[in-house]
Every structure is written in C-alpha cells, then in structure tokens.
Amino acid sequence: MTPRVAASIGDRLLDRALATAVARAGAPGRIRFTERQLYYEMCRVLRPSHAVPRRLPLTPAPPVRYERFEEALRRHGAVPGLLAPAPASADDFREPSAPSAPDLYDYGLPRLLICQSRQVARMLLANDVHLEAACPVFAADDLPLDPRLVTGLGRVDGATVHVLHDASVDGIALTGRVRDAVPGVRVSSMGLVPRHATALHLISPRGPAQVLAQGPGPLTLPAALGPRERDWLADGRFAEVESVSPARLLRTVLRLVRGPRTPGHSVWTGLRELRTAGFMTWPTNRPGDTRTQGDQPATRNPVQG
C-alpha cells in the first residue's frame, strides 16, 4: 500500500489522528487488531471518552464516517499489527484453534468461545487467546459445531460455551442460537449488552429502527434487559465488540473465559520463601538466628536491593 498525500487541512487532521490511533491500538506489546478496531480507536482519538464524566451513561455517535477513515488509511500506508480482512466465505477459512489430530476429540473440553464476528475471532486467535485460556475460538457462522466438540463439552462437569456478541438485536439473540446448538451444555453470554455500551461510552452508530419480538422466536430478547436497554435497541442503536479497545477486549475475554484464578507459585513468592529459610545468610551458632556474624542483617534479599 503506497502512502498518498493529504489534500486538505481536514485530511491532515485525520492523518494525525490515525497515526495516534495506530500507536494506541497495538499497545502494549504489539497487539494484533482489525481494521474496525483501528477505526474505533481513531474515533476515540477524535472524541476522547474522558471528556465526559464516566458516571454519565453515554454512547456517542461516530465523529467520522468510515469512508473518511478508509481514505486516511490508504494515505497512511502499511500499518504494523493490522490483520488482513477475513475471507468472504467461511469455507475459505479454517480456524487455527480447530483440532488437527483426531484423537484430540477423545478428551473433555471444559470451555469454548463463539464470537458473533469472524474478524473478532481472528483477532483473538492472532493474539493467542486460545492458547492462554486453553479455549477453542470459533465464529458464529461455524455453527453448528462439530458433534465431536459437543461430545467433548459433555464429558466435563460445568463445561461452558461463552458467547461474545455485539450490543444489538441480532447479537443478543445469538446466545439463544448457541444454546439450541449445544443442548445440555451451559451457555454464558459475556456481552455486549446496551448497559455495557453506555457504561464504557462505546461509539454507537445508528441503524434503522427495530421492531422487538414480543413472543418466543429467534430474535426474542432476554427478560434481563431493562426498559431503557430495549428502547435503546428499538431506536436502531448498536455497539460492536470491535468498538472496545483491543487491550481491554483481550483482558476481559481472558478474565471471563478462564474464571477466577487461584494464586500460584511465582519467582517472587519463591524469593520470600527463601528469605524465610535464611537464603543467602551465614548461619550462627544460635538456633533460629538468621543474622550474619557481623552487625548487618542478611535476610534482606540482594536481588531486591
């Protein structure tokens, strides 16, 4: 991609905002991100969320059209960490997290993650979430799942299928679709829902007004949604998972998928144990004394200074 020259002051301002967004989207640690994540990062540069008190529920409209962002992206040139667009067809894309050895299906599967967006699934895979969380990652258009995966989930008590979806009518209804696809397995929605979008001040485009289903059906909304959330959805508002900053999204997904973690042994706990045992000290003739023969205590860890 060859960079182009900005033709106006407005273009130059967008180019500066995009350069800042590129640096933020990949921080910290060279995170891989999608094009829409970069777009929403650019929106946050142009309209900082801290300009409004966090306690106020708010979902601002995008400050720049996506077409203007694409023009700025073409002028910018190559972007480190930006993922290539997903294939148009699900048949052209094979999930790296799918087991390649047949015997892997013989084991129990404690957790699995299904994303509404294939681009989000690819982003999580590119950042090794499936390895860190020991959790296969699939997209919604991979449904129905391989029956061997469903069988593996049934072998583990408390196995959970997590669903990551947009705050939209179709996204919220995805949890019900997944529940029908894996009968007998616990299905948990990790969001988004409108209350998440307003609390995080996520950028929220507006589509056509929605007629919310009242009775049972594929687009029936859960009873847990409050009246304000239903009005927000009926007004055509929606917030995409990609509007969450890449770093926050990775942290949240890992925390929710792995669940509460028990404290484990680390280098620092090991050093504290060694200090208690008198590590790097000279013993004296007195039982239990961990001091040196001189006047200075030796229980201070030299590594910590």
RODOTOR-558612 format. One line per field, with one value per residue: residue number from 1; x, y, z of N, C-alpha, C in turn. Coordinates in steps of 0.2 Angstrom, whole numbers, plus 2048, in hexadecimal, padded with zeros to 3 digits. Last residue first. Layout:
BEGIN
kevo = c(NUM,...)
n_c1 = c(X,...)
n_c2 = c(Y,...)
n_c3 = c(Z,...)
ca_c1 = c(X,...)
ca_c2 = c(Y,...)
ca_c3 = c(Z,...)
c_c1 = c(X,...)
c_c2 = c(Y,...)
c_c3 = c(Z,...)
END
This chain:
BEGIN
kevo = c(305,304,303,302,301,300,299,298,297,296,295,294,293,292,291,290,289,288,287,286,285,284,283,282,281,280,279,278,277,276,275,274,273,272,271,270,269,268,267,266,265,264,263,262,261,260,259,258,257,256,255,254,253,252,251,250,249,248,247,246,245,244,243,242,241,240,239,238,237,236,235,234,233,232,231,230,229,228,227,226,225,224,223,222,221,220,219,218,217,216,215,214,213,212,211,210,209,208,207,206,205,204,203,202,201,200,199,198,197,196,195,194,193,192,191,190,189,188,187,186,185,184,183,182,181,180,179,178,177,176,175,174,173,172,171,170,169,168,167,166,165,164,163,162,161,160,159,158,157,156,155,154,153,152,151,150,149,148,147,146,145,144,143,142,141,140,139,138,137,136,135,134,133,132,131,130,129,128,127,126,125,124,123,122,121,120,119,118,117,116,115,114,113,112,111,110,109,108,107,106,105,104,103,102,101,100,99,98,97,96,95,94,93,92,91,90,89,88,87,86,85,84,83,82,81,80,79,78,77,76,75,74,73,72,71,70,69,68,67,66,65,64,63,62,61,60,59,58,57,56,55,54,53,52,51,50,49,48,47,46,45,44,43,42,41,40,39,38,37,36,35,34,33,32,31,30,29,28,27,26,25,24,23,22,21,20,19,18,17,16,15,14,13,12,11,10,9,8,7,6,5,4,3,2,1)
n_c1 = c(858,852,85D,860,855,859,85F,86A,86E,87E,888,88E,889,878,868,85F,85D,859,866,876,881,87B,87D,87B,86F,869,85A,851,844,840,845,83F,832,834,838,82B,824,82B,829,81A,80C,7FC,7EC,7DF,7D4,7C3,7C4,7C7,7BE,7C0,7CD,7CE,7C5,7CC,7D8,7D3,7CD,7D7,7DE,7D5,7C6,7B7,7B2,7B0,7A4,799,789,77B,76A,75D,754,754,75F,75A,74F,756,75C,751,74C,759,75B,757,750,758,74E,74C,74F,749,73C,72E,729,72E,73C,73D,742,74D,753,763,771,77E,78D,795,7A3,7A1,7A1,7A0,792,78C,790,78A,77D,77B,788,794,795,797,78B,78D,786,789,781,775,778,77E,775,76D,777,779,76D,76E,779,774,76D,776,778,76C,76C,77B,78A,791,799,79E,79B,7A1,79C,7A3,7A2,79D,7A7,7AA,7A4,79E,7A9,7AA,79E,7A1,7AB,7A5,79C,7A1,794,78A,795,79E,799,79E,7AF,7B9,7C6,7CA,7D4,7DF,7E2,7EE,7E9,7DF,7E6,7EF,7ED,7E6,7DA,7D4,7D3,7CA,7BF,7BD,7B9,7AD,7A3,79E,7A8,7A9,7B3,7B3,7B9,7BD,7BC,7C4,7CA,7C9,7CD,7DA,7DB,7DC,7E4,7E0,7D3,7D3,7DA,7DB,7CD,7CE,7C5,7BC,7B0,7AB,7B0,7B9,7C6,7C9,7D7,7E6,7E9,7F6,804,808,801,806,7FD,7F5,7EC,7E4,7DF,7D8,7CD,7C8,7C3,7B9,7B0,7AB,7AB,7AE,7A8,79A,791,793,78A,78A,787,793,79E,7A9,7A7,7AF,7BC,7C0,7BF,7C2,7C1,7CC,7D0,7C4,7C5,7D1,7CB,7C2,7CC,7D2,7C7,7C6,7D1,7D8,7E8,7F5,800,80D,80D,7FE,7FC,7F5,7EE,7F7,7FC,7F1,7EC,7F6,7F3,7E6,7E9,7F0,7E6,7DC,7E4,7E5,7D8,7D6,7DF,7E2,7E8,7F6,7FD,7FE,808,804,804)
n_c2 = c(7E5,7D9,7D1,7D0,7D1,7D0,7C8,7CD,7DC,7E0,7DD,7CC,7BF,7C2,7BA,7B1,7A5,799,796,79D,79D,7A2,7A1,7AE,7AE,7AB,7A6,7A4,7A1,7AD,7AE,7A4,7AA,7B5,7AF,7A9,7B4,7B8,7AE,7A5,79A,7A2,7A5,7A0,7AA,7AA,7A8,7A7,7B0,7BC,7BF,7BF,7CA,7D5,7D6,7D8,7E4,7ED,7ED,7F2,7FA,7F7,7F6,7E8,7E6,7F4,7F9,802,808,808,809,7FD,7FE,808,801,7F7,7FE,803,7F7,7EA,7D9,7CD,7C6,7C7,7C8,7BE,7BA,7AE,7AD,7B1,7C2,7CF,7D6,7E7,7EE,7FC,808,807,80C,816,812,816,814,812,814,80A,80B,809,7FB,7F4,7F6,7EF,7E2,7D7,7CB,7BE,7B1,7A0,790,77F,773,76E,771,77B,783,78A,793,79A,7A1,7A9,7B1,7B9,7C4,7CD,7D0,7D4,7E0,7E4,7E5,7D5,7C8,7B9,7AC,79C,78E,783,776,76F,761,75B,755,75F,763,758,759,765,760,757,75E,76F,77B,782,790,799,7A5,7A9,7A2,79C,796,78C,78F,793,7A0,7A0,79B,7A4,7B0,7B4,7BE,7B8,7B4,7C1,7C4,7BA,7BE,7CB,7C6,7BF,7C3,7BC,7AE,7A3,798,78C,780,773,764,754,74B,747,750,74D,743,74B,75A,767,771,782,78E,793,790,794,79A,798,797,7A4,7B0,7BB,7BB,7CB,7D6,7D4,7DE,7E9,7E9,7F8,7FD,805,815,821,821,817,81D,827,820,81A,825,828,81D,81F,82F,834,833,828,82D,827,822,823,827,82E,82A,830,840,843,841,834,831,83C,83C,838,82D,825,823,81B,810,80C,809,7FE,7F5,7F4,7EC,7E4,7E0,7DA,7E3,7E7,7EB,7F4,7FA,7FB,807,812,813,815,822,82A,829,82E,83C,83F,83E,847,853,851,853,860,867,85C,851,846,83A,829,81A,80A,7FA)
n_c3 = c(8E8,8E4,8E4,8F2,8FE,90F,918,91E,927,92E,937,934,931,92D,932,936,942,946,952,950,948,938,926,91A,90D,901,90A,915,912,90F,902,8FC,8FB,8F3,8E7,8E4,8E1,8D6,8CD,8D3,8D4,8D4,8D9,8CD,8C4,8BD,8AB,89E,898,89F,89C,88E,88C,892,88B,87D,87F,883,877,86D,873,86B,85F,85C,860,85D,861,85B,859,855,85F,865,86D,877,87C,882,88C,893,899,899,897,89C,892,882,873,864,858,856,863,86D,86C,867,85F,85B,84D,84B,840,838,842,848,852,860,86A,87B,889,892,895,889,886,891,88E,882,882,879,886,889,88D,88D,88F,893,88A,885,874,86A,863,86C,870,864,864,870,86C,862,866,867,859,854,85C,864,869,863,86D,871,87C,882,888,895,8A0,8AC,8A9,899,88E,886,87E,876,86E,868,860,858,850,84C,84E,840,842,83C,83E,84A,84C,85A,863,871,87F,887,888,880,874,870,870,866,85D,853,85A,85B,84D,849,850,84A,83D,840,84D,858,85E,86B,873,880,88D,88F,887,888,87A,86D,864,862,858,84C,84B,84B,852,84E,84F,842,837,827,81A,810,816,818,80D,80C,819,821,81E,828,837,83B,840,837,828,819,816,817,80D,811,81D,818,812,81D,824,81A,81C,829,82F,840,84C,850,85F,870,87C,88E,89E,8A9,8AF,8A8,8A0,891,88D,88C,87F,872,862,85B,861,85F,851,851,857,84D,843,849,849,83B,838,847,84E,859,864,86A,877,87C,86B,85F,861,862,855,84E,853,84E,840,840,844,838,82F,833,830,822,81E,822,819,80A,805,809,7FE,802,802,7FB,800)
ca_c1 = c(85B,84E,85A,865,856,857,859,86B,86A,879,882,88F,88E,87F,86D,861,860,854,861,870,881,87F,87A,880,872,86E,85E,858,849,83D,847,846,833,832,83D,831,822,82B,830,81E,813,801,7F3,7E2,7DA,7C8,7C1,7CB,7BE,7B9,7CB,7D2,7C4,7C5,7D8,7D7,7C9,7D2,7E1,7D8,7CD,7BB,7B2,7B7,7A9,79D,790,77E,771,762,755,74E,75F,760,74E,751,760,756,748,755,75C,75B,74C,757,753,749,752,750,73E,734,728,72B,738,73F,73B,74C,74F,75C,76E,777,789,78F,7A1,7A3,7A1,7A6,797,78B,792,792,780,77B,781,792,793,79B,78C,78D,788,788,787,777,773,782,77A,76A,774,77F,76F,769,77A,779,769,774,77E,76F,766,776,784,790,794,7A0,799,7A1,79D,7A0,7A5,79E,7A1,7AD,7A8,79A,7A6,7AF,79F,79B,7AC,7AA,799,7A3,79A,78B,790,7A0,797,797,7AA,7B5,7C2,7C9,7CD,7DD,7DC,7EE,7EE,7DD,7E1,7F1,7F0,7EC,7DF,7D6,7D7,7D1,7C2,7BE,7BF,7B3,7A7,799,7A7,7A6,7B1,7B4,7B6,7BA,7BD,7BF,7CB,7C7,7C6,7D9,7DA,7D6,7E5,7E2,7D8,7D0,7D9,7E1,7CF,7CE,7C9,7C3,7B3,7AE,7AC,7B2,7C3,7C7,7D0,7E3,7E7,7F0,7FF,80A,800,806,801,7FA,7F2,7E7,7E3,7DD,7D2,7CB,7C8,7BE,7B3,7B0,7A8,7B0,7AA,7A1,791,793,78D,78B,786,78D,798,7A8,7A7,7A9,7B9,7C1,7BA,7C5,7BC,7C9,7D4,7C6,7C0,7D1,7D0,7BF,7C7,7D6,7CA,7C0,7D1,7D4,7E2,7F2,7FA,80C,80F,805,7FF,7FA,7EA,7F3,801,7F5,7E8,7F6,7FA,7E7,7E5,7F3,7EC,7DB,7E2,7EB,7DB,7D2,7E0,7DE,7E7,7EF,7FD,7FC,805,808,800)
ca_c2 = c(7EB,7DF,7D2,7D4,7CD,7D4,7C6,7CA,7D6,7E1,7E0,7D3,7C0,7C0,7C0,7B1,7AC,79D,793,79D,798,7A3,79F,7AA,7B0,7B0,7A6,7A6,79B,7AB,7B3,7A4,7A4,7B6,7B3,7A5,7B0,7BC,7AF,7A9,79B,79D,7A7,79F,7A6,7AC,7A8,7A3,7A9,7B9,7BF,7BB,7C3,7D3,7D5,7D2,7DE,7EB,7EA,7EB,7FA,7F6,7FC,7EB,7E3,7EE,7FA,7FC,809,806,80F,7FE,7FA,809,807,7F5,7FB,808,7FB,7EF,7E0,7D1,7CA,7C4,7CB,7C0,7C1,7AE,7AD,7AC,7BB,7CE,7D0,7E2,7EC,7F5,806,808,809,815,814,812,817,80F,81A,80B,80C,80F,801,7F5,7F9,7F6,7E4,7DE,7D1,7C2,7B7,7A6,795,786,776,76B,770,777,77F,785,78E,796,79D,7A4,7AC,7B4,7BE,7CB,7CD,7CE,7DB,7E5,7E7,7DD,7CB,7C0,7AF,7A4,791,78A,779,777,764,75F,751,75B,768,75A,753,765,765,754,75A,768,778,77E,78C,792,7A2,7A7,7A7,79B,79C,78D,790,78C,79E,7A3,798,79D,7AF,7AE,7C0,7BA,7AF,7BE,7C8,7BA,7B8,7CA,7CA,7BB,7C6,7BE,7B6,7A4,79F,78D,786,776,76B,759,74E,742,750,752,741,748,753,764,76B,77C,78B,790,793,78E,79C,79A,791,7A0,7AA,7BC,7B9,7C4,7D4,7D5,7D8,7E8,7E6,7F2,7FE,7FF,80F,81F,826,816,817,829,824,815,821,82D,81F,819,82A,834,83A,829,82B,82C,81E,826,822,830,828,829,83C,842,848,838,82F,838,83D,83E,832,827,827,822,813,80F,80E,804,7F7,7F7,7F3,7E5,7E3,7DA,7E0,7E5,7E5,7F3,7FB,7F6,800,80F,812,80F,81C,829,827,827,838,840,83A,840,851,851,84C,85B,867,861,856,849,841,82E,820,810,800)
ca_c3 = c(8EA,8E4,8DE,8ED,8F8,909,915,917,926,929,939,935,937,92B,931,92F,941,943,94E,953,94C,93E,92C,91D,913,900,904,916,914,915,908,8FD,8FF,8FA,8EB,8E6,8E7,8DC,8CF,8CE,8D6,8D2,8D9,8D4,8C4,8C3,8B2,8A2,896,89F,8A3,892,889,894,892,87F,87D,888,87D,86D,871,871,861,85A,864,85B,862,85C,85B,850,85C,860,868,873,878,87D,887,890,894,89C,894,8A0,897,889,877,86B,85A,855,85C,86C,86E,86E,860,85F,850,84C,846,838,83C,848,84C,85E,864,875,884,88F,89A,88C,881,890,894,882,882,87C,883,88D,889,891,88A,895,88B,88B,879,86F,85F,868,875,867,85E,86F,872,860,865,86D,85E,852,85C,85F,86C,863,867,871,876,883,882,893,89A,8AC,8AD,89E,892,88A,883,87A,873,86C,864,85C,855,84B,84F,846,845,83D,838,84A,84A,854,861,86A,87C,886,88C,887,878,871,875,86A,864,852,858,861,851,846,852,851,83E,83E,847,853,85D,864,872,879,88A,894,886,88A,880,872,865,866,85F,84E,84C,844,852,84D,855,845,83E,82C,820,80E,813,81E,80E,80B,813,821,81E,822,834,838,844,83B,82F,81D,814,81D,80D,80B,81D,81C,80E,818,827,81C,815,827,82B,839,84A,84D,858,86B,876,887,899,8A4,8B2,8A7,8A6,894,88D,893,884,877,867,859,861,866,854,84E,85A,853,842,848,84F,83F,835,841,84E,853,863,863,875,87D,872,860,85F,868,85B,84C,854,855,843,83F,848,83F,82E,833,837,826,81D,825,820,80E,800,80B,801,7FD,805,7FA,800)
c_c1 = c(85A,851,855,861,85A,859,856,865,86B,875,87D,888,88F,883,874,865,862,857,85C,86A,87A,87E,87E,87D,877,870,862,85D,850,842,845,848,83A,833,83B,836,828,829,830,825,817,808,7F7,7E9,7DD,7CE,7C6,7C8,7C2,7BA,7C4,7CF,7C8,7C4,7D1,7D7,7CD,7CE,7DC,7DB,7D0,7C2,7B6,7B7,7B0,7A2,794,786,774,769,75B,750,75A,761,754,750,75C,75A,74D,751,757,75D,750,753,752,74F,74F,753,746,735,72E,72A,735,73A,73D,745,74D,758,766,775,782,78C,79B,79F,7A3,7A7,79E,790,791,794,787,77E,781,78A,796,79A,791,78F,787,78A,785,77E,777,77D,77E,76F,771,77C,774,76B,774,77A,76E,770,77B,774,769,771,77F,78A,794,79D,79B,79F,79C,7A2,7A0,7A1,7A3,7A7,7AB,79E,7A2,7AD,7A4,79C,7A7,7AC,79E,7A0,79B,792,78C,79B,79A,795,7A3,7B1,7BF,7C5,7CD,7D6,7DB,7E8,7EE,7E2,7DF,7EC,7F0,7F0,7E6,7DB,7D9,7D5,7C9,7C2,7C1,7BA,7AC,79D,7A2,7A5,7AF,7B1,7B7,7B7,7B9,7C1,7C5,7C8,7C4,7D1,7D9,7D5,7DF,7E4,7D9,7D5,7D5,7DF,7D5,7D1,7C8,7C7,7BA,7B1,7B0,7AE,7BC,7C5,7CF,7DB,7E4,7EF,7F8,805,803,805,801,7FF,7F7,7ED,7E7,7E2,7D8,7D0,7CB,7C4,7B9,7B4,7AE,7AD,7AC,7A2,799,793,78D,78D,786,78D,792,7A1,7A5,7AA,7B3,7BE,7BA,7BF,7BE,7C4,7D1,7CB,7C1,7CB,7D1,7C5,7C4,7D1,7CE,7C3,7CB,7D4,7DF,7EB,7F7,805,80D,807,7FB,7FD,7EF,7F0,7FD,7FA,7EC,7F2,7FA,7EE,7E6,7EF,7F0,7E1,7E0,7EA,7E2,7D5,7DC,7E0,7E4,7EE,7F6,7FD,803,805,804)
c_c2 = c(7ED,7E5,7D8,7D6,7D2,7D1,7CA,7C7,7D3,7DB,7E1,7D6,7C7,7C1,7BD,7B7,7AC,7A4,799,79B,797,79D,7A1,7A8,7AC,7B2,7AC,7A6,79D,7A5,7B0,7A8,7A3,7B0,7B4,7A8,7AC,7B9,7B3,7AA,7A0,79F,7A1,7A1,7A6,7A7,7AA,7A3,7A5,7B2,7BB,7BA,7BE,7CC,7D2,7D0,7D8,7E5,7E9,7E8,7F3,7F6,7FD,7F3,7E7,7EC,7F4,7FE,802,807,80E,805,7FB,805,809,7FB,7F9,805,800,7F3,7E5,7D8,7CF,7C9,7C8,7C2,7C3,7B5,7AE,7AD,7B7,7C7,7D0,7DC,7E6,7F4,7FF,805,80A,812,813,815,813,813,817,811,80D,810,807,7FA,7F9,7F9,7EC,7DE,7D2,7CA,7BC,7AC,79C,78B,77D,76E,76C,775,77A,780,789,791,798,79F,7A7,7AF,7B8,7C4,7CA,7CB,7D5,7E0,7E9,7DE,7D2,7C3,7B6,7A7,798,78C,77E,77A,76C,762,754,756,764,75E,755,75F,766,75A,758,764,771,77B,788,78D,79B,7A3,7A5,7A1,79B,793,791,78B,797,7A1,79A,799,7A8,7AD,7BA,7BD,7B2,7B8,7C5,7BE,7B7,7C4,7CA,7C0,7C1,7C0,7B7,7AC,7A0,794,787,77D,76F,760,752,745,74B,753,746,746,750,75D,768,776,784,78C,78F,791,796,79B,792,799,7A6,7B6,7BA,7C1,7CD,7D3,7D9,7E2,7E5,7F0,7F7,801,809,81A,824,81B,815,823,826,81A,81D,829,823,81A,825,82E,83A,830,82C,829,823,822,825,82A,82A,827,835,83E,848,83F,832,837,83A,841,839,82C,829,826,81A,812,811,80A,7FD,7F9,7F7,7EC,7E4,7DD,7E0,7E1,7E2,7EC,7F7,7F6,7FB,808,80F,80E,815,823,826,825,830,83B,83A,83C,84A,850,84C,854,861,861,85C,850,844,835,825,816,806)
c_c3 = c(8F1,8E7,8DE,8E7,8F4,903,910,914,91F,927,934,938,939,932,930,92D,93A,942,94C,94F,950,942,932,924,916,907,903,910,915,917,90E,902,900,8FE,8F2,8E9,8E9,8E2,8D5,8D1,8D1,8D5,8D8,8D4,8CB,8C3,8B7,8A9,89B,89D,8A4,899,88D,892,894,887,87F,886,882,873,872,870,868,85C,863,860,861,85D,85C,852,856,85C,863,86D,874,878,881,88A,890,897,897,89D,89B,88D,87E,86F,860,858,85C,864,86C,870,867,860,854,84F,845,83E,83C,842,84D,858,861,86F,87E,88A,898,891,885,88C,894,888,883,87D,87C,88A,88D,88C,88E,890,88E,88D,87F,875,864,864,871,86C,861,869,872,866,863,86C,864,856,85A,860,867,867,868,86B,876,87C,883,88C,898,8A6,8AD,8A2,898,88F,888,880,878,871,86A,862,85A,851,84D,847,83F,840,837,843,84A,852,85A,869,875,884,88B,88B,87F,874,876,870,868,858,857,860,858,84B,84F,853,846,83F,846,84C,857,863,86B,878,883,892,88B,889,882,879,86B,868,864,855,84F,845,84C,84E,854,84B,840,832,825,814,811,81C,814,80D,812,81B,81E,822,82D,835,841,840,833,824,819,81A,812,80B,817,81D,812,813,821,81F,816,821,82A,835,843,84B,855,864,870,882,892,89F,8AE,8AA,8A5,89B,890,893,88A,87C,86D,85E,860,866,85B,851,858,857,848,846,84E,846,839,83E,847,853,85C,862,86E,87A,877,867,861,867,861,852,853,857,84A,841,847,844,835,833,837,82D,821,824,824,815,804,807,803,801,800,7FE,800)
END
